Amino acid sequence: MFGHSKDQEGKIHELVQKGKWDKLKKYLSGSKEEQISLAKACKLSSCDDSVNLLINLLNFSSDNEVVMEALQSLGEVGTDHAVSQVQLLLNKIDKNNQPLYNTIMDTLHKLRGKR
C-alpha cells in the first residue's frame, strides 16, 4: 500500500510538470495523501494554475496537514495576489493552533511584495 502512495505521488508530480491542470483537479477531493502530494507537487510550477490549485486546497481542505503543506508551497510559488486568500484563512482559524498560525504568518511574510 505504501508503494501505491509513492506511485501516486510520482504521477501527480508528472502531471504538474506536464501542466495537466484539468487532470490534477480531481486530487482536490482525493485522499489526504493525494492532497498533500498535490500541494508538494504544485511548488514545481509557479504558473497561475498551480497557485489556483493551492488556494483551492486552502479553501476546501479541513485537514491541517494539507493546509500547512499548501501554505508552504504557496509561499514558494505564489505572488502578492495570494495574500488576501491567506489573510482570509488567518481570520478563520483558531489562534490557539500555533503551528498553523505560524505557517500562515510565514507564508504571508514570503508573499507580501512578491511579484
GUTI-778656 format. One record per residue (C-alpha): x, y, z. Coordinates in steps of 0.02 Angstrom, whole numbers, padded with zeros to 5 digits, always signed. Each point is the difference from the previous one (the first is absolute). Layout:
BEGIN
XYZ...
This chain:
BEGIN
+00000+00000+00000+00144+00118+00038+00069-00030-00174-00166+00052-00076+00010+00165+00093+00174+00032-00070-00061-00047-00175-00145+00122+00019+00117+00138+00059+00112-00029-00152-00152+00007-00115-00056+00164+00077+00175+00075-00018+00004-00055-00182-00170+00078-00035+00059+00165+00076+00158-00001-00104-00102-00031-00157-00126+00135+00047-00150-00117+00001-00100+00112+00117-00172-00070-00045+00057-00176+00045+00074+00064+00164-00165+00076+00057-00067-00172+00047+00130-00009+00139-00078+00151+00086-00134-00118+00065+00116-00149+00015+00071-00082+00155+00104+00097+00126+00157-00078-00074-00049+00052-00176-00036+00177+00057+00169+00011+00088+00086-00069-00156-00092+00128-00105+00055+00142+00114+00181-00058-00005-00003-00022-00189-00075+00172-00031+00158+00083+00061+00084-00067-00158-00095+00131-00102-00033+00182+00034-00134+00018-00133-00173+00065+00045-00078-00174-00013+00118-00067+00132-00036+00146+00116-00188-00021-00028+00009-00185+00049+00093+00047+00159-00130+00133+00043-00138-00128-00029+00086-00116+00123+00006+00141+00127-00184+00040-00023-00073-00174-00004+00110-00115+00104-00039-00018+00183+00159-00098+00036+00137+00105+00080+00141-00102-00078-00069+00029-00174-00026+00186+00034+00174+00021+00072+00080-00088-00149-00101+00108-00120+00055+00156+00094+00183-00049-00008-00012-00030-00188-00098+00161-00025+00137+00094+00091+00124-00065-00128-00098+00023-00162-00136+00126+00040+00002+00188-00023-00074+00144+00097-00166-00036-00088-00022-00148+00118+00018+00105+00158-00186+00036+00016-00042-00186-00007+00126-00040+00135-00064+00144+00107-00177-00070-00014+00066-00166+00064+00085+00090+00144-00168+00075+00050-00084-00173+00000+00124-00102+00102+00011-00029+00186+00140+00115+00059+00047-00133+00129+00056-00113-00143+00177+00067+00009+00080-00108-00137-00133+00050-00128+00004+00182+00056+00190+00006-00016-00007-00080-00174-00129+00128-00057+00105+00144+00067+00157-00069-00084-00094-00018-00165-00067+00177+00011+00176+00063+00031+00065-00092-00154-00144+00059-00112-00010+00184+00042+00079+00102-00137+00045-00154-00103-00039+00016-00185
